[in-house]
């Protein structure tokens, strides 16, 4: 089973590489090659350029400490067993119901405190998203932003971004580590990006960023787990929704209804792009007793919460929303500390699900 997962992951990465290569060839022809390369790759900063992020594979264990990270690292049965035992130990004691309720009620306060402390310095810009999700690169190289820029009346004629024909929603935007790379990589005047977060502090950070442009972006506070909350755009109006390390922060009891709400926001043919923590990720194995809120659900020391998914869980929930699977993969990455000779195994779940096109559309 582990070998099959690795082969499936390798096949998917090869298809992504070919897609990106095709886009870059087209960009070279139109003169925007350098911009596409800048937004579609990510290099380390140890003096020399590395292969494109997501394409380094460990073929000889003797070379494990030659680089900082290796992709698509397969686990054997013994490693899986040890990870399962660690999770059994750290989840043996579950916090009482009153404490669990406190974490739920104070969730916004904990995230406000988090961003109040870290501002925009905790997470790095997610330029790697263009490798994993090429759909986010929607650039029209023939566009002239200075000519095509909409007026303020155009932007808000019906609702923010109603003038656009291609709309992206970033859920859980934090300080803007996805939205600003997306805006920077794309100059297509058709594009409008919405972004929201549970934390008022995070939304303030985005709006105060010098790259925040109301002609291209609208940031707002929203608890996406509250399915009755209004959105600043109608249902069925979005081409892409990104949920990057956000669903894991929501109570498991609210995950299905949250995903169902997101599916309703997509246009027919629109896609939901998902990436989040996978079962037995290093972060899960590091939790101590007394931090468990429920099965595979934990409270961090700062009060924020995190859940660790499996592929099957995500498949079941997303299929129930009416979306169709395009990919559902487990990404196992080995990160190393070369100075301390430490190995750190990361596990993420990555999905792409599409809303079917109706006959009417």
C-alpha positions in Angstrom: 0.0 0.0 0.0 2.8 2.4 0.9 4.6 1.7 -2.4 1.4 2.3 -4.4 0.9 5.7 -2.6 4.4 6.7 -3.5 4.0 5.7 -7.2 0.7 7.6 -7.3 2.4 10.7 -5.9 5.3 10.5 -8.3 2.9 10.2 -11.3 0.9 13.2 -10.1 4.1 15.3 -9.6 5.2 14.4 -13.1 1.9 15.6 -14.6 2.2 18.9 -12.7 5.8 19.4 -13.9 4.6 18.9 -17.5 1.7 21.3 -17.0 4.0 24.0 -15.6 6.6 23.4 -18.3 3.9 24.0 -21.0 2.8 27.2 -19.3 6.4 28.5 -19.0 7.0 27.7 -22.7 4.0 29.8 -23.6 5.1 32.5 -21.3 8.5 32.6 -22.9 6.9 33.2 -26.3 4.8 36.1 -25.0 7.7 37.7 -23.2 6.5 37.0 -19.6 8.8 34.0 -19.1 10.9 35.7 -16.3 7.8 36.6 -14.3 6.4 33.1 -14.6 9.6 31.5 -13.5 9.8 33.9 -10.5 6.3 32.9 -9.4 6.4 29.2 -10.2 9.6 28.2 -8.4 11.2 28.4 -5.0 14.9 28.1 -4.2 16.8 27.6 -1.0 19.2 30.3 0.2 22.4 28.4 0.9 24.3 29.9 -2.0 23.3 27.8 -5.1 20.1 27.2 -6.9 18.3 24.0 -6.2 15.9 21.9 -8.3 12.3 23.1 -8.3 10.5 22.7 -5.0 8.7 19.3 -4.9 11.1 17.4 -7.2 13.9 16.1 -5.0 13.9 12.4 -4.2 16.1 10.4 -1.9 17.5 7.4 -3.7 20.4 6.6 -1.4 20.0 6.9 2.4 23.7 7.8 2.7 22.9 11.1 1.1 20.1 12.1 3.4 21.9 15.0 5.0 23.1 16.5 1.7 19.9 18.7 1.4 17.3 20.2 3.8 14.3 18.3 2.4 13.3 15.2 0.4 10.0 14.6 -1.4 7.7 11.6 -1.5 9.5 9.7 1.2 7.9 6.3 1.7 7.3 4.9 5.2 7.8 1.2 6.0 5.4 -0.7 8.3 7.6 -0.4 11.3 7.7 3.5 11.0 3.9 3.5 10.7 3.5 1.3 13.7 5.8 3.5 15.9 3.8 6.6 14.8 0.5 4.9 15.7 1.9 4.1 19.2 2.9 7.7 19.8 -0.5 8.9 18.9 -2.1 6.3 21.2 0.0 7.6 24.0 -0.6 11.4 23.5 -4.3 10.9 23.0 -4.9 8.5 25.9 -6.2 11.3 28.1 -8.8 13.7 26.6 -9.5 17.0 28.1 -12.9 17.4 29.9 -15.9 18.8 28.1 -15.8 22.2 29.8 -12.2 22.8 28.7 -13.0 21.6 25.2 -15.9 24.1 25.1 -13.6 26.9 26.3 -11.3 26.3 23.4 -14.2 26.4 21.0 -15.7 29.6 22.5 -12.3 31.4 22.6 -11.0 30.3 19.2 -11.1 33.8 17.7 -9.4 35.3 20.7 -6.6 32.8 20.5 -6.0 33.5 16.8 -6.2 37.3 17.4 -3.5 36.8 20.1 -1.4 34.7 17.7 -1.4 37.3 15.0 -1.0 40.1 17.5 2.3 38.5 18.6 3.6 37.2 15.3 2.2 39.9 12.9 3.2 38.8 9.4 6.5 37.3 10.4 5.5 33.7 11.3 4.5 32.2 8.0 6.5 32.5 4.8 4.8 33.4 1.5 3.5 30.3 -0.2 5.1 30.6 -3.6 5.2 26.7 -3.7 1.4 26.8 -4.3 2.0 27.4 -8.0 3.9 24.1 -8.2 1.2 22.1 -6.3 -1.8 24.0 -7.8 -0.9 25.5 -11.2 -4.6 26.6 -11.5 -3.6 29.6 -9.4 -1.4 30.9 -12.2 -4.1 32.6 -14.4 -2.0 35.3 -16.0 -3.0 36.9 -19.2 0.3 38.1 -20.7 -1.5 40.5 -23.1 -3.2 42.4 -20.3 -2.3 46.0 -19.6 -3.0 46.7 -15.9 -2.7 50.4 -16.2 -5.3 50.4 -19.0 -7.6 47.7 -17.7 -7.8 48.8 -14.1 -11.5 49.0 -13.1 -12.9 52.1 -11.5 -14.2 52.0 -7.9 -17.8 52.1 -9.3 -17.0 49.1 -11.5 -15.6 47.1 -8.5 -18.7 47.6 -6.3 -21.4 47.8 -8.9 -23.3 44.7 -7.5 -20.8 43.5 -4.9 -17.0 43.7 -4.4 -15.4 42.1 -7.4 -18.6 41.9 -9.5 -16.8 43.4 -12.5 -14.4 40.4 -12.7 -14.9 37.2 -14.6 -12.4 35.0 -12.6 -12.7 34.9 -8.8 -10.6 33.2 -6.2 -11.4 32.9 -2.5 -8.7 32.2 0.0 -10.2 30.8 3.2 -8.1 31.5 6.3 -5.9 34.1 4.8 -3.8 34.9 7.9 -1.4 37.7 7.1 -1.7 37.2 3.4 0.9 34.6 2.6 -1.2 33.1 -0.2 -3.2 36.1 -1.5 -0.2 38.4 -2.1 1.8 35.7 -4.1 -1.3 35.0 -6.1 -1.8 38.7 -6.9 1.9 39.2 -7.6 2.0 36.3 -10.0 -1.1 37.3 -12.0 -1.7 40.6 -13.7 -4.9 39.5 -15.5 -7.6 42.2 -15.1 -10.2 39.4 -15.1 -8.9 38.2 -11.8 -10.4 39.3 -8.4 -9.2 37.6 -5.1 -11.3 37.4 -2.0 -9.7 36.4 1.3 -11.1 36.0 4.8 -10.0 35.0 8.2 -11.5 34.2 11.6 -9.1 36.7 13.2 -9.8 40.4 13.0 -6.1 41.0 13.7 -5.1 39.0 10.6 -7.5 40.8 8.3 -6.2 44.1 9.6 -2.6 43.0 8.7 -3.7 42.1 5.2 -5.4 45.5 4.7 -2.4 47.4 6.0 0.0 45.6 3.6 1.3 48.0 1.0 0.3 45.5 -1.7 -3.3 45.4 -0.8 -5.3 46.8 -3.7 -9.1 47.1 -3.4 -9.3 47.0 -7.2 -8.0 43.5 -7.2 -8.8 42.1 -3.7 -11.4 42.2 -0.9 -10.4 41.0 2.6 -13.0 40.4 5.3 -13.6 38.8 8.7 -15.6 35.5 8.5 -16.2 32.4 10.6 -16.5 29.9 7.8 -17.8 27.3 10.3 -20.9 29.5 10.7 -22.8 28.4 7.6 -25.5 31.1 8.2 -23.0 33.9 7.9 -23.3 36.2 4.8 -20.6 36.3 2.2 -19.8 39.5 0.2 -20.5 37.6 -3.1 -23.3 35.3 -4.2 -23.4 31.5 -4.2 -22.1 30.0 -7.4 -19.8 32.9 -8.2 -16.3 31.5 -7.5 -13.8 29.8 -9.8 -11.4 28.6 -7.2 -11.4 28.2 -3.4 -8.2 27.5 -1.5 -8.3 25.9 1.9 -4.6 25.7 3.0 -4.1 24.6 6.5 -7.4 26.0 7.7 -9.9 23.2 8.0 -7.7 21.5 10.6 -8.3 24.5 13.0 -12.1 23.9 13.0 -14.0 21.6 15.3 -14.4 18.2 13.6 -18.2 18.4 14.2 -18.4 21.4 11.9 -16.1 20.3 9.1 -18.7 18.6 6.9 -21.1 21.6 7.0 -18.2 24.0 6.3 -17.1 22.1 3.2 -20.7 21.8 2.0 -21.0 25.6 2.3 -17.8 26.1 0.4 -19.0 23.8 -2.4 -22.2 26.0 -2.9 -20.0 29.1 -3.5 -18.3 27.5 -6.5 -19.4 28.0 -10.1 -20.1 24.8 -12.0 -16.7 23.7 -13.1 -15.0 25.5 -10.2 -12.4 23.8 -8.0 -11.6 23.5 -4.3 -7.9 23.3 -3.6 -7.0 21.7 -0.3 -3.9 21.1 1.7 -3.6 20.3 5.4 -2.0 18.2 8.1 -2.0 14.4 7.5 -2.2 11.6 10.1 1.1 11.0 11.9 2.7 14.3 10.8 5.6 15.3 13.0 3.4 17.9 14.6 1.0 15.3 15.8 3.7 13.0 17.2 5.2 15.9 19.2 2.0 16.5 21.3 2.2 15.5 24.9 -0.5 14.0 27.1 -3.1 16.6 28.3 -3.4 18.4 24.9 -5.9 16.1 23.2 -9.4 17.4 22.5 -10.7 14.3 20.7 -9.6 11.7 18.2 -6.7 13.3 16.2 -7.7 16.7 17.4 -5.4 18.8 19.8 -4.9 22.1 21.4 -1.5 23.8 20.9 0.2 25.7 23.7 -1.0 29.0 22.4 -4.7 27.8 22.4 -5.1 27.3 18.7 -6.3 23.9 17.6 -5.3 21.4 14.9 -6.7 18.2 13.4 -4.8 15.6 11.4 -6.6 14.1 8.4 -6.5 10.9 6.3 -7.2 10.7 2.6 -10.3 8.6 3.2 -11.7 11.2 5.6 -11.3 14.0 3.1 -12.7 11.9 0.3 -15.8 11.0 2.2 -16.5 14.6 3.3 -15.8 16.2 -0.1 -17.8 13.7 -2.1 -20.8 14.3 0.2 -20.7 18.0 -0.9 -21.4 17.0 -4.5 -17.9 17.8 -5.7 -16.0 15.3 -7.9 -12.5 14.1 -7.1 -9.6 15.2 -9.4 -6.8 14.3 -6.9 -6.5 13.1 -3.3 -2.9 12.5 -2.3 -0.7 12.0 0.7 2.5 14.0 0.6 5.2 12.5 2.8 8.3 14.8 3.1 11.5 14.3 5.0 13.0 17.5 6.4 16.5 17.3 8.0 18.5 19.4 10.3 22.0 19.0 8.9 23.7 20.6 11.8 22.0 18.4 14.4 21.7 15.4 12.1 18.0 15.2 12.8 15.3 13.7 10.6 11.8 15.1 10.7 8.9 13.4 8.8 6.1 15.6 7.6 2.8 14.3 6.3 0.2 16.4 4.4 -3.0 15.7 2.6 -3.5 17.4 -0.7 -6.8 17.4 -2.7 -8.4 18.9 -5.7 -12.2 18.5 -6.2 -14.3 20.0 -8.9 -17.9 21.1 -9.0 -19.6 19.2 -11.9 -20.8 21.3 -14.8 -24.6 21.1 -15.3 -26.3 20.8 -18.6 -27.7 24.3 -18.2 -24.2 25.7 -17.7 
